[in-house]
Amino acid sequence: METIHYISSELLSLEIVNDILTQDKKLALSEEARANIEKCRTYLDEKMKSNNDPIYGINTGFGSLYNVKISNENLSQLQENLVKSHACGTGEEVPEAIVKIMLLLKIQSLSYGHSGVQLETVERLIDFYNNDIFPVVYTLGSLGASGDLAPLAHLSLPLLGEGEVNMDGFRQPAQKVLDKMGWKPIIMKSKEGLALLNGTQFMSAYGVYVLLKSVKYSYLADVIGAISLEGFDGRIEPFNELIHMVRPHKGQIVTARRFNELLEDSEIIAQAKQHVQDPYSFRCIPQVHGATKDTIDYVKKVFRTEINSVTDNPNIFIESDQIISGGNFHGQPLALTLDFLGIALAELGSISERRTYQLISGLRGLPPFLVSNPGLNSGFMIPQYTAASIVSQNKQLATPASIDSIVSSNGQEDHVSMGANAATKALRIIENLERILAIELMNASQALEFRRPLKSSDFLEMFIKSYREEVPLVTEDRILHYDIENTIGFLNNLQIDEVVFE
């Protein structure tokens, strides 16, 4: 039996979205959502019969053309023209996993009954989602202000039988897929194109995707950092709860507690130490990793609000008999938080690379570059270069996009969020963090072998044993590119959902 998630007014949380995606649930409209959509559409149809006043985006042009009145017989053509004319995206294709989230979030936003779309339009979007038909969307083109206009136009084109989709593993014309499925193109009614194109679902989908990876890699940064601490013969005292209770940031406390759990009963951490202090990249893990945890927690709250919101324009309020033009499509809340998240993730990578550097430095009884017979063997010399170059790129990517703005639409849209650029940058940063942590794991697991016969904790030994099935110990020089890629694959494939959302 297929598992179904019913679209309703129930709040979507990050946990629920993750469950929908990982369990590959199908979507369906609840009776509540169906009634909301139909009631709003009926209201708008009746309103247009009795009203000749200009209502932005419904019987007027768009943007700076807001004062151009459109006759009733051209309202459907107006919406279709809008979708086609705004499909100006370029650059790389948006990954299918993110397009899938875009569809989910657009369906959710349209289901509240404030957007005026037809029921069949929303149902067709659900058909796309349930049949893994993913419109081809491009990464470049949104200013993150009038909604994600260009990306959402490309998301909407297949409703008209226009544009392209990815289905069955290859890219093909949307009309060909509609024919195959026996579906007719949607004939748009007043306001529908605007409801589809206005909205923050491009930024939001990227944010949700990055957040899901962020909570996972925040946890893995702790696990890998603990292995590094063992490999470096580090001290446990900086993780003592007493330190953190007198500076009680939540993330800091959680990190310190986790390290004590990860290192429980470790012979290495328990042995007498010859050094009094560790470098900051080890000693300050609770403070640095913890700050990133707190950032992720804050960003989750912002995105939880956003993905449960109506973000198109104008908004229809049946009870008060009003159609109000406002600015819920403006991406400023997302732009700021995506920049904040990018900075926090970049810092996880920065401190990770410093631990890698310490491990290869020939300190504390470790051989230079973590290999026997250094000189003949370069060992782990160059992976640190790679990590350093990625960290440097992340510093550049972490420069905020949200501090920028540029005028568009003849000055009508005179302040924009640039949240779409913040979103695509955040994805690149988390993917880079993945690579940096993979390199640290390679080094940390190698360093741990020089502490034998002492053992680490049962959990970390089990983790390393699993890792060694994918990436064997380095005894002499080999092509480490493959080790990096296999380590990334190992981390990607880890299932740690039970700790991700704490």
C-alpha positions as CSV (number, residue, x, y, z in Angstrom):
1,M,0.0,0.0,0.0
2,E,1.3,3.4,-0.9
3,T,1.9,5.8,1.9
4,I,0.2,9.1,1.4
5,H,0.7,12.6,2.9
6,Y,-2.4,14.7,2.9
7,I,-1.9,18.4,2.2
8,S,-3.8,20.3,4.9
9,S,-3.4,23.2,7.3
10,E,-1.4,21.0,9.6
11,L,2.0,22.6,10.0
12,L,4.8,21.2,7.9
13,S,7.9,20.7,10.0
14,L,11.4,19.8,8.8
15,E,10.8,16.4,10.3
16,I,7.6,15.9,8.3
17,V,9.2,17.0,5.1
18,N,12.1,14.7,5.7
19,D,9.7,11.8,6.4
20,I,7.7,12.6,3.1
21,L,10.9,12.6,1.1
22,T,12.7,9.6,2.7
23,Q,9.6,7.4,2.8
24,D,8.8,8.5,-0.8
25,K,5.2,9.3,0.2
26,K,2.7,10.3,-2.4
27,L,0.7,13.5,-2.0
28,A,-3.1,14.1,-2.0
29,L,-5.3,17.0,-1.0
30,S,-7.2,16.7,2.2
31,E,-10.9,17.6,2.1
32,E,-10.1,20.8,3.9
33,A,-7.5,21.8,1.3
34,R,-9.8,20.9,-1.6
35,A,-12.6,23.0,-0.1
36,N,-10.3,26.0,0.5
37,I,-9.1,26.0,-3.1
38,E,-12.5,25.6,-4.6
39,K,-14.1,28.2,-2.3
40,C,-11.4,30.8,-3.2
41,R,-11.7,30.1,-6.9
42,T,-15.5,30.5,-6.9
43,Y,-15.2,33.7,-4.9
44,L,-12.7,35.1,-7.5
45,D,-14.8,34.1,-10.5
46,E,-17.9,35.8,-9.0
47,K,-15.9,38.9,-8.1
48,M,-14.7,39.3,-11.6
49,K,-18.2,39.1,-13.0
50,S,-19.4,42.0,-10.9
51,N,-16.2,44.1,-10.6
52,N,-14.7,46.3,-13.3
53,D,-12.1,48.0,-11.1
54,P,-8.5,47.2,-11.7
55,I,-7.1,44.5,-9.4
56,Y,-3.4,44.1,-9.6
57,G,-2.3,41.0,-11.5
58,I,-5.8,39.8,-12.1
59,N,-7.0,42.3,-14.7
60,T,-3.9,44.4,-15.0
61,G,-0.4,44.0,-16.3
62,F,2.5,43.1,-14.0
63,G,5.3,44.9,-12.4
64,S,5.6,48.4,-13.7
65,L,2.7,47.6,-16.1
66,Y,0.4,47.5,-13.1
67,N,-1.7,50.4,-14.4
68,V,-2.5,48.7,-17.8
69,K,-6.1,47.4,-17.6
70,I,-6.8,44.1,-19.3
71,S,-10.2,43.2,-20.7
72,N,-12.0,40.2,-19.3
73,E,-11.8,38.2,-22.5
74,N,-8.0,38.3,-22.3
75,L,-7.5,37.3,-18.7
76,S,-6.6,33.7,-19.5
77,Q,-4.2,34.8,-22.2
78,L,-2.7,37.3,-19.8
79,Q,-1.8,34.5,-17.3
80,E,-0.4,32.2,-20.0
81,N,1.7,35.1,-21.4
82,L,3.0,35.8,-17.9
83,V,4.3,32.2,-17.4
84,K,5.9,32.1,-20.9
85,S,7.5,35.6,-20.7
86,H,9.0,35.0,-17.2
87,A,10.6,31.7,-18.1
88,C,14.0,33.4,-18.5
89,G,16.1,31.2,-16.3
90,T,19.6,30.1,-17.2
91,G,22.7,28.4,-15.8
92,E,22.8,24.9,-14.3
93,E,19.7,22.8,-13.8
94,V,18.3,22.7,-10.3
95,P,18.8,19.2,-8.9
96,E,15.8,17.0,-9.1
97,A,15.7,16.5,-5.4
98,I,15.3,20.3,-4.9
99,V,12.7,20.5,-7.7
100,K,10.7,17.9,-5.9
101,I,10.7,20.0,-2.8
102,M,9.7,23.1,-4.8
103,L,6.6,21.2,-6.1
104,L,5.7,20.1,-2.5
105,L,6.0,23.6,-1.1
106,K,4.1,25.3,-4.0
107,I,1.3,22.8,-3.6
108,Q,1.2,23.5,0.2
109,S,1.2,27.2,-0.3
110,L,-1.6,27.1,-2.8
111,S,-3.8,24.9,-0.6
112,Y,-4.7,27.5,2.0
113,G,-7.4,29.2,-0.1
114,H,-5.8,32.7,-0.5
115,S,-4.4,32.3,-4.0
116,G,-7.4,31.8,-6.3
117,V,-6.0,28.9,-8.4
118,Q,-8.2,26.2,-9.9
119,L,-8.4,22.8,-8.2
120,E,-7.2,21.1,-11.4
121,T,-4.0,23.2,-11.4
122,V,-3.0,22.1,-7.9
123,E,-4.0,18.5,-8.8
124,R,-1.8,18.5,-11.8
125,L,1.2,19.7,-9.7
126,I,0.5,16.8,-7.4
127,D,0.4,14.5,-10.5
128,F,3.9,15.8,-11.4
129,Y,5.1,15.1,-7.9
130,N,3.6,11.6,-7.6
131,N,4.9,10.5,-11.0
132,D,8.4,11.8,-10.5
133,I,7.9,14.3,-13.4
134,F,10.3,17.1,-12.6
135,P,10.1,20.4,-14.6
136,V,13.5,21.6,-15.8
137,V,14.3,24.6,-13.7
138,Y,17.5,26.7,-13.8
139,T,19.6,28.1,-11.0
140,L,20.0,31.7,-12.3
141,G,17.3,34.3,-12.8
142,S,15.6,35.1,-9.5
143,L,16.2,38.3,-7.5
144,G,14.3,36.7,-4.6
145,A,11.8,39.6,-4.3
146,S,8.7,39.3,-6.5
147,G,9.0,35.7,-5.6
148,D,11.2,33.4,-7.5
149,L,9.7,34.5,-10.8
150,A,12.0,32.8,-13.4
151,P,12.5,29.5,-11.5
152,L,8.8,29.2,-10.7
153,A,7.9,30.1,-14.3
154,H,10.0,27.1,-15.5
155,L,8.3,25.0,-12.8
156,S,4.9,26.0,-14.2
157,L,5.5,25.8,-17.9
158,P,4.7,22.0,-18.1
159,L,1.2,22.8,-16.8
160,L,0.7,24.5,-20.2
161,G,2.4,21.7,-22.1
162,E,5.4,24.0,-22.5
163,G,9.0,23.7,-21.4
164,E,10.8,20.5,-20.5
165,V,10.7,17.9,-17.8
166,N,13.0,15.2,-16.4
167,M,11.2,11.8,-16.4
168,D,12.4,8.2,-16.4
169,G,16.0,9.4,-16.3
170,F,16.1,11.7,-19.2
171,R,15.0,15.2,-20.3
172,Q,12.1,15.5,-22.7
173,P,9.5,18.0,-23.9
174,A,6.7,18.5,-21.4
175,Q,4.0,18.1,-24.1
176,K,5.3,14.6,-24.9
177,V,5.0,13.6,-21.3
178,L,1.4,15.1,-21.1
179,D,0.5,13.0,-24.2
180,K,2.0,9.9,-22.7
181,M,0.1,10.4,-19.4
182,G,-3.2,11.3,-21.2
183,W,-3.3,14.8,-19.7
184,K,-4.5,18.0,-21.4
185,P,-2.7,21.2,-20.8
186,I,-4.2,23.4,-18.1
187,I,-6.2,26.4,-19.4
188,M,-5.3,29.1,-16.9
189,K,-7.9,31.4,-15.4
190,S,-7.4,34.9,-14.0
191,K,-4.6,35.3,-11.4
192,E,-3.4,31.7,-11.8
193,G,-0.1,32.5,-13.5
194,L,0.7,35.1,-10.9
195,A,-0.2,32.7,-8.1
196,L,2.2,30.2,-9.6
197,L,5.1,32.6,-10.2
198,N,4.9,34.7,-7.1
199,G,6.2,32.8,-4.1
200,T,9.4,31.8,-2.4
201,Q,9.5,28.1,-3.2
202,F,12.8,28.2,-5.0
203,M,14.6,29.8,-2.0
204,S,12.6,27.7,0.4
205,A,13.3,24.4,-1.3
206,Y,17.0,25.1,-1.4
207,G,16.8,26.1,2.3
208,V,15.0,22.9,3.3
209,Y,17.4,20.7,1.3
210,V,20.4,22.4,2.8
211,L,18.9,22.3,6.3
212,L,18.3,18.6,6.0
213,K,22.0,18.1,5.1
214,S,23.1,20.6,7.7
215,V,21.7,18.8,10.7
216,K,23.2,15.6,9.4
217,Y,26.7,17.1,8.9
218,S,26.6,19.0,12.1
219,Y,26.3,15.7,13.8
220,L,29.0,14.1,11.7
221,A,31.3,17.0,12.4
222,D,31.0,16.0,16.0
223,V,31.7,12.3,15.3
224,I,34.7,13.1,13.0
225,G,36.0,15.7,15.4
226,A,35.9,13.2,18.2
227,I,38.0,10.8,16.1
228,S,40.4,13.6,15.4
229,L,40.6,14.3,19.1
230,E,41.5,10.7,19.7
231,G,44.1,10.6,16.9
232,F,45.7,13.8,18.3
233,D,45.7,12.3,21.8
234,G,43.6,15.3,23.0
235,R,42.2,16.1,26.4
236,I,38.6,15.5,27.6
237,E,38.6,18.4,30.1
238,P,37.3,21.1,27.7
239,F,34.1,19.0,27.4
240,N,33.4,19.0,31.1
241,E,29.8,20.1,31.7
242,L,30.8,22.6,34.4
243,I,32.5,24.8,31.8
244,H,29.5,24.9,29.6
245,M,26.9,25.5,32.3
246,V,28.5,28.8,33.2
247,R,28.1,29.9,29.5
248,P,24.9,28.0,28.7
249,H,24.4,28.3,25.0
250,K,22.3,25.4,24.0
251,G,24.5,24.2,21.1
252,Q,27.6,24.4,23.2
253,I,26.1,22.3,25.9
254,V,24.7,19.7,23.4
255,T,28.1,19.5,21.7
256,A,30.0,18.9,24.9
257,R,27.5,16.3,26.1
258,R,27.7,14.5,22.8
259,F,31.6,14.3,22.9
260,N,31.4,12.8,26.4
261,E,29.0,10.2,25.0
262,L,31.0,9.5,21.9
263,L,34.2,9.1,24.0
264,E,32.7,7.0,26.8
265,D,35.1,4.2,28.0
266,S,37.8,5.2,25.5
267,E,41.2,4.0,26.5
268,I,42.9,6.7,24.5
269,I,41.0,9.7,26.0
270,A,41.6,8.1,29.5
271,Q,45.3,7.8,29.3
272,A,47.6,10.3,31.0
273,K,48.5,13.3,28.8
274,Q,51.9,14.9,28.5
275,H,50.5,18.2,27.3
276,V,48.4,20.7,29.4
277,Q,46.3,22.2,26.6
278,D,45.1,21.4,23.1
279,P,44.9,23.9,20.2
280,Y,41.6,25.8,19.8
281,S,40.5,23.6,16.9
282,F,40.2,20.8,19.5
283,R,39.7,22.7,22.7
284,C,36.9,25.0,21.4
285,I,34.9,22.4,19.5
286,P,31.9,22.9,21.8
287,Q,31.9,26.7,21.3
288,V,32.4,26.5,17.5
289,H,30.3,23.5,16.6
290,G,27.7,24.6,19.2
291,A,27.3,28.1,17.6
292,T,26.6,26.4,14.3
293,K,24.0,24.2,16.0
294,D,22.3,27.3,17.4
295,T,22.4,28.9,13.9
296,I,20.8,25.8,12.4
297,D,18.1,25.8,15.1
298,Y,17.3,29.5,14.3
299,V,17.2,28.9,10.6
300,K,14.8,25.9,11.1
301,K,12.4,28.2,12.9
302,V,12.4,30.8,10.0
303,F,11.9,28.1,7.4
304,R,9.1,26.4,9.4
305,T,7.2,29.6,9.2
306,E,7.9,30.2,5.5
307,I,6.9,26.7,4.2
308,N,3.6,27.1,6.0
309,S,2.8,30.5,4.5
310,V,1.0,32.0,1.6
311,T,3.7,33.9,-0.4
312,D,2.0,34.9,-3.7
313,N,0.3,38.2,-4.5
314,P,-2.3,39.6,-4.3
315,N,-3.9,37.6,-1.5
316,I,-7.6,36.8,-1.4
317,F,-9.5,37.1,1.9
318,I,-13.0,35.8,1.4
319,E,-14.3,36.5,4.9
320,S,-13.5,40.2,4.7
321,D,-14.3,40.4,0.9
322,Q,-10.9,41.8,0.1
323,I,-8.2,41.2,-2.5
324,I,-5.1,42.9,-1.2
325,S,-1.8,43.5,-3.0
326,G,1.2,43.3,-0.7
327,G,4.7,41.8,-0.5
328,N,4.6,38.3,1.0
329,F,6.8,37.2,-1.9
330,H,9.8,39.2,-0.7
331,G,12.5,36.8,0.3
332,Q,14.3,39.0,2.9
333,P,13.6,36.6,5.9
334,L,15.1,33.7,3.8
335,A,18.0,35.7,2.3
336,L,19.3,36.7,5.8
337,T,18.9,33.3,7.3
338,L,20.5,31.5,4.3
339,D,23.5,33.8,4.5
340,F,23.6,33.1,8.3
341,L,23.5,29.4,7.6
342,G,26.2,29.6,5.0
343,I,28.5,31.4,7.3
344,A,27.9,28.9,10.1
345,L,28.5,25.9,7.8
346,A,31.7,27.5,6.4
347,E,33.0,27.8,10.0
348,L,32.4,24.0,10.6
349,G,34.7,23.5,7.5
350,S,37.2,26.0,8.7
351,I,37.8,24.4,12.1
352,S,37.7,20.9,10.5
353,E,40.6,21.9,8.2
354,R,42.6,23.2,11.2
355,R,42.3,19.8,12.9
356,T,43.4,18.1,9.7
357,Y,46.5,20.4,9.6
358,Q,47.4,19.6,13.3
359,L,47.1,15.9,12.6
360,I,49.6,15.9,9.7
361,S,52.1,18.2,11.5
362,G,54.2,15.4,13.1
363,L,53.1,16.4,16.6
364,R,52.4,14.2,19.7
365,G,54.1,11.1,18.4
366,L,52.4,11.1,15.0
367,P,54.6,10.7,12.0
368,P,54.7,13.7,9.6
369,F,51.8,13.4,7.1
370,L,50.5,10.3,8.9
371,V,52.4,7.8,6.9
372,S,55.3,5.4,7.7
373,N,58.6,6.2,5.9
374,P,57.7,9.9,5.2
375,G,59.9,11.3,2.5
376,L,59.6,8.3,0.3
377,N,55.9,8.7,0.9
378,S,54.1,12.0,0.9
379,G,51.2,10.5,2.7
380,F,48.4,12.9,3.7
381,M,50.4,16.1,2.7
382,I,48.2,17.1,-0.2
383,P,44.6,16.3,1.0
384,Q,45.2,19.2,3.5
385,Y,45.9,21.4,0.5
386,T,42.6,20.3,-1.0
387,A,40.8,21.0,2.2
388,A,42.5,24.4,2.5
389,S,41.4,25.4,-1.0
390,I,37.8,24.4,-0.3
391,V,37.8,26.3,2.9
392,S,39.0,29.3,1.1
393,Q,36.3,29.0,-1.5
394,N,33.7,28.7,1.3
395,K,34.9,32.0,2.7
396,Q,34.2,33.6,-0.6
397,L,30.8,31.9,-0.9
398,A,29.9,32.9,2.6
399,T,30.0,36.6,1.7
400,P,26.4,37.6,2.2
401,A,24.1,37.9,-0.8
402,S,21.4,39.7,1.2
403,I,23.4,42.9,1.6
404,D,23.0,43.5,-2.1
405,S,20.0,44.8,-4.0
406,I,19.4,46.0,-7.6
407,V,16.5,47.9,-9.2
408,S,14.3,46.0,-11.6
409,S,10.9,46.5,-13.5
410,N,11.4,50.2,-14.2
411,G,11.9,51.0,-10.6
412,Q,8.7,49.4,-9.3
413,E,10.7,46.6,-7.7
414,D,13.4,48.8,-6.2
415,H,14.6,46.6,-3.4
416,V,15.2,42.9,-3.8
417,S,16.5,40.3,-1.4
418,M,18.9,38.3,-3.5
419,G,17.7,35.3,-1.5
420,A,18.0,33.0,-4.5
421,N,21.7,33.7,-4.8
422,A,22.0,33.1,-1.0
423,A,20.2,29.8,-1.5
424,T,22.4,28.4,-4.3
425,K,25.5,29.5,-2.5
426,A,24.3,27.7,0.7
427,L,24.1,24.5,-1.3
428,R,27.6,24.9,-2.6
429,I,28.9,25.6,0.9
430,I,27.3,22.4,2.4
431,E,28.6,20.3,-0.4
432,N,32.0,21.8,0.2
433,L,31.7,21.1,3.9
434,E,30.9,17.5,3.0
435,R,34.3,17.3,1.2
436,I,36.2,19.0,4.0
437,L,34.8,16.6,6.6
438,A,35.6,13.6,4.4
439,I,39.2,14.7,4.3
440,E,39.3,15.1,8.1
441,L,37.9,11.6,8.5
442,M,40.6,10.2,6.3
443,N,43.3,11.9,8.4
444,A,41.7,11.2,11.8
445,S,41.1,7.5,11.1
446,Q,44.7,7.2,9.9
447,A,46.0,9.0,13.0
448,L,44.0,6.7,15.2
449,E,46.0,3.7,14.0
450,F,49.2,5.2,15.5
451,R,47.5,5.0,18.9
452,R,47.2,1.2,18.8
453,P,47.0,-1.0,20.7
454,L,44.9,1.4,22.7
455,K,41.3,1.6,21.6
456,S,38.8,4.4,21.3
457,S,35.1,4.0,22.5
458,D,33.0,1.2,21.2
459,F,30.9,3.6,19.1
460,L,33.9,5.2,17.4
461,E,35.6,1.9,16.9
462,M,32.4,0.6,15.2
463,F,32.2,3.7,13.1
464,I,35.9,3.3,11.9
465,K,35.4,-0.4,11.2
466,S,32.5,0.4,9.0
467,Y,34.5,3.1,7.3
468,R,37.4,0.8,6.7
469,E,35.2,-1.4,4.6
470,E,35.0,1.4,2.1
471,V,38.4,3.1,2.5
472,P,41.4,0.9,3.7
473,L,44.3,2.2,5.7
474,V,47.0,4.0,3.8
475,T,50.4,2.2,4.1
476,E,52.1,3.7,1.1
477,D,51.3,6.4,-1.4
478,R,48.3,5.8,-3.6
479,I,45.9,8.0,-5.5
480,L,44.0,9.7,-2.7
481,H,41.3,11.2,-5.0
482,Y,39.5,7.9,-4.9
483,D,39.7,7.8,-1.1
484,I,38.2,11.3,-0.9
485,E,35.4,10.3,-3.2
486,N,34.7,7.0,-1.4
487,T,34.7,8.8,1.9
488,I,32.2,11.3,0.7
489,G,30.1,8.4,-0.5
490,F,30.4,6.7,2.9
491,L,29.2,9.9,4.7
492,N,26.4,10.4,2.2
493,N,25.1,6.9,2.7
494,L,25.0,7.0,6.5
495,Q,21.5,6.9,7.9
496,I,21.4,8.9,11.2
497,D,17.8,10.2,11.2
498,E,17.3,9.3,14.8
499,V,19.7,12.1,15.9
500,V,19.3,14.6,13.1
501,F,16.4,16.5,14.5
502,E,17.1,16.7,18.2
